[in-house]
Amino acid sequence: MANYTAAARSNYFRVKNPKTFRRWCKVFDLDILMPDDAGPEPFFAITPSSDTGSWPGFHPDTDEEIDIHHELAPHLDPRDVAILMQSGHEKLRYITGFATAVHADGRTVTISLRDIYDRAREEFGQDLSITEAIY
């Protein structure tokens, strides 16, 4: 049996309250990355520090399922958009990947590596054979 292995990180973005944001990251076991050329306002990037490498899906205190994008949104400075990316694999049985843009007002936009199948059919035609890159 193979294990799913992932890697995830965000872009750099500003937050409303850096102190509150740091506490939030600690609760969800997220590491904070800071750019080398920090300007007058701090920018933050985040990455999971868990062994799975995946964005958290459960609240560590309650074990209730969470949407990390929904949890992040209230912390964001409305001038910025956070992009959370993740890719992963289970050996070479399948490869997954997605990116979600998160705005401070709670709106999100997500794309997935699986979107390529629809895009390829749109671009090259519905009658072509396009097999999935799994198993």
C-alpha positions in Angstrom: 0.0 0.0 0.0 1.4 3.4 -1.0 1.1 6.6 0.9 0.0 9.9 -0.5 2.8 12.4 -0.5 2.1 16.1 -1.0 3.9 19.5 -1.2 2.0 22.7 -0.6 2.8 26.4 -0.1 1.2 29.8 -0.8 2.3 32.9 -2.5 3.2 36.0 -0.4 0.4 38.1 0.9 -0.4 40.7 3.5 -2.7 40.2 6.5 -4.8 42.5 8.6 -3.2 41.6 11.9 0.2 39.9 11.8 0.1 38.9 15.5 -3.4 37.3 15.2 -2.3 35.6 11.9 0.8 34.1 13.6 -1.4 32.6 16.3 -3.8 31.2 13.7 -0.9 29.6 11.8 0.3 28.0 15.1 -3.2 26.4 15.7 -3.3 24.9 12.2 0.4 23.8 12.3 1.4 26.1 9.4 4.9 27.3 8.9 5.3 31.0 7.9 7.8 32.0 5.2 8.9 35.6 4.9 10.4 37.1 1.8 14.1 38.1 1.9 13.4 41.6 0.8 10.8 42.6 3.4 9.5 46.1 2.9 7.6 48.4 5.2 4.6 46.0 5.4 5.2 42.4 6.2 4.3 39.8 3.6 3.7 36.2 4.6 3.6 32.8 2.8 2.5 29.7 4.5 3.2 26.0 4.1 2.0 23.0 6.1 4.4 21.7 8.6 2.7 18.3 9.0 4.2 15.1 7.7 1.5 14.7 5.0 2.5 18.0 3.3 -1.2 18.7 2.7 -3.2 21.7 3.7 -5.1 20.9 7.0 -8.6 19.6 6.5 -9.6 19.2 10.2 -9.5 21.5 13.2 -6.8 20.2 15.5 -8.8 20.9 18.7 -12.3 19.6 17.6 -11.5 17.2 14.8 -14.3 18.9 12.8 -13.8 19.2 9.1 -12.7 22.7 7.9 -12.2 24.6 4.7 -8.7 26.1 5.1 -9.6 28.7 2.4 -12.6 29.8 4.4 -10.5 29.9 7.6 -7.8 32.0 5.9 -10.0 34.6 4.3 -10.8 36.8 7.4 -7.0 37.2 8.0 -6.2 38.6 4.5 -5.6 42.2 3.7 -8.3 43.0 1.1 -5.6 44.4 -1.2 -4.1 41.0 -1.7 -5.1 37.5 -2.9 -3.6 34.4 -1.3 -2.9 31.5 -3.7 -2.7 28.1 -2.0 -1.1 25.4 -4.2 -0.7 21.7 -3.6 0.5 18.8 -5.6 0.9 15.2 -4.6 1.1 11.6 -5.7 0.6 8.1 -4.5 3.7 6.5 -6.0 2.9 6.9 -9.7 -0.7 5.7 -9.5 -1.9 9.2 -9.9 -0.6 12.8 -9.6 -2.9 15.5 -8.3 -2.6 19.2 -8.1 -4.7 22.3 -7.5 -4.4 26.0 -6.8 -7.0 28.1 -5.0 -7.1 31.9 -5.0 -8.6 33.2 -1.8 -9.9 36.8 -1.4 -10.5 38.5 2.0 -14.2 38.6 1.3 -14.3 34.8 1.2 -14.6 34.3 -2.5 -12.4 31.6 -4.0 -11.4 30.3 -7.4 -9.9 26.8 -7.9 -8.1 25.1 -10.8 -7.0 21.5 -10.8 -4.6 19.5 -12.9 -7.6 17.4 -13.9 -9.0 20.4 -15.7 -6.6 19.6 -18.5 -8.8 16.8 -19.8 -11.7 19.2 -20.4 -9.5 21.8 -21.8 -7.9 19.3 -24.2 -11.3 18.2 -25.4 -12.4 21.8 -25.9 -9.2 22.6 -27.8 -8.6 19.5 -29.9 -12.1 17.9 -30.2 -14.5 15.7 -28.4 -13.8 12.6 -30.6 -10.2 12.2 -29.7 -9.0 9.5 -27.2 -7.6 11.1 -24.1 -6.8 8.6 -21.4 -6.3 9.6 -17.8 -2.8 9.6 -16.2 -3.7 7.1 -13.5 -2.9 3.5 -12.7 
